[in-house]
Amino acid sequence: MGDVAGSGLPAAVIMGRMRSALRAYALETADPAEVLDRLDRKMQHFEPGALATVLYAVIEPTLDRMRVCLAGHFAPLIARPGRRAESADVPPGLMIGIAPGERRQAGPVTIPPGTLLCFYTDGLIERPGEPIDDSLARLARAVTAQPPETAIAAVMAALVGNQPARDDIALLMLRRQPPDVFAGGGRAA
């Protein structure tokens, strides 16, 4: 998940270049920190002055863990069954384009069955005149361990409503299936 500083066609072109480079680096290593280090080095060389926030996560094939690296981006929210959503406890990192040679760190996140992961850009939570902590708290209340399509509708209703968005919004929700979905192949009618 990423967000380039700026708007319009110039920002879209930079984002397209970043996405292509990130995909290429992801083929070379499974370490999210190494991928973002390489992306930052490329951007500083070929796109001097460009700034972006990025969250890059790699989910293990077993689906029970992921490694997350942040470059100036908000950490994902984790909604475990029966618990309030909270920010993933992963190391913060500087934006892409800020500090040449800065080494990043990835942090592990466990994903128990039934857990919902919420990834988002700042356009969802930043509102003029409203403290960011208030928006983050409203987002945490709206995110619960439920099917992603239901969770997305709840988040958009709570944070955007029927008002036009002032900034671009990206919202991605993933849910690890609860154990009862796997036990018997289905549910009784």
N, C-alpha and C positions, 0 to 999 in steps of 0.2 A: 504494500500500500504506500503510495507516495503522493506528494503535493509539491509542485514547483512554485517558487515565489514568482509573482507576476500573473498576468492574465493574457488572454487572447492567443493569437497564432504564435507569437514568439515563445510563450510558455508551453504551448502544446507541442511545438517542434522539439524543444528541449526535453520534455517528458517522453516523447517518442524515442529519442536517442537514448535517454536513460533506461527506458524499459528494454530496448534491444540489447544494450550493454549488460544490464543485470541478468538477462536471460542467458547470455553467452557465458558470463562468469559463473552462473549457477550450474552450468554443465561441467565446469572445471573443479568445483569443490562443493561439498555439502555443508560447509561451515558458514553460517549467515554472516558472521563478523568479517571473514575473509572476503566474501562477496561484496559487502558494503565498503570495505577498505579499497578494493580494486575499483569499484564504481566511483568512489570519491577521487581516487588518483586520476582516473580517466576524465572525470568532469573538470577537475582543476586544470588539467592540461589542455583539453579541447574546448571547454566551455567556461573560461575564466569569468568570474563574477556571477555565475549561475548558482542559485541556492535552492535547496530542496530538503524536505523532510521525507524520511523513508522508514518504514517498518518492514523488515524482511523476516519471515518465519519459515522454518522447515519442520514439517510434521513427520515423525517417525513412521515407518511402514506399519508398526503395530497400532498406530493411532492413539496411543496412551501418553505420548509426550511430544513436545515441540521445543525447538530452540528458537529464540527470538532475539533479533538485534535491532536496536533503535538508532536512528540518525536524526535527532531532533523531533521525532514523532511521538505522539502519545502512545503509551503502552496499551495493548488490547485489554478489554474487559473480559473477565472469566466469571461465568454464572454457573456455579455448581448446583446440583439439585438440592433444594431445601435451604439454600444459603443466599444471602444478598450478593449481588455482583460486586467484584472488586478489580482494581487494576492488577495486571500481572506484575509480579515482582521480578523485573528484569532491569539490568543496568541501563541508565540513560546514555545517550551519546550525542555528540554535536551534529548539527545539520551537515549535509553534503555541501561542500564548497567553502566551509569555514576555516578549517585548520589542516594544512597539508601535512601528511604523515601521521595524523592522529590514529592510534590503534583503537579499534572498537572491541567490545565484548558482547558475546551472546549469553543469554540466560535461559536455563531450562524451565519449562512449565509443564506440570502434569495435567493430563486431561482425563479425569475419571468418566466412566459411562454416564451419559445424560447431560454432560457439560456443554454449555453453549459458549462459543468464542465470538467476541464482537470486535471487529477492526473498523476504524473510522478515520476520516480526515477532520481537520479543524473546522471546516465549513459547517459541520453538524453542531458544534458546541460553542463557537465564538459568536457573541452577539454584542453590538455596541452598547455600552453602558451597563453591561451585566458581568459581574465577576465570573471568571472562568470556573472557579470552584463550584459556583452555584449550578452552572450548566453540567459540569461533570457529575455532581450529585444527582441531578435530574436524570441524566443518562443512566447512572448506576441503578436508580430506582426503576427505570423502564426496562432494563435488560434482565430477563429471567430465563431460567433453563426450560425452554419450551421450543417447539418447532421453529426453525429460522424464519419462515415466512410470517408467522404470527409475531415473533419478536421484532422483525423489521417494521411491521405495521405499528406496533406499540411504540417503538423508538421514534419513528417519523411523526406520529401523532403527538407525542410528548415534547419533542424538541423543535419540530418545524410547524406542525399543525397545518392550517390552510393558508399560511403566509408564504409569499414568494421567498425563495432562498436568496440570500445576499451574496453567497459564495458557493463555489462548487462543493458538492457533498458526495463522498464515496462511503459506502457502508457495506460491509461484508460480514455475514454471520455463518458460522459453521457449528454443527452440533454432532457430537459423538453419540451414536445411538444408545439409548438406555439398554440395560441387560435383558429386559423382558422381550425386546424385539428379536433377540437372537435365540431365546430359549424355546423352542417349539415351532419356529418358523412363522408364527403369526399370532393373532389375537382371536379369541372366541367372539363370535358375533352375538 
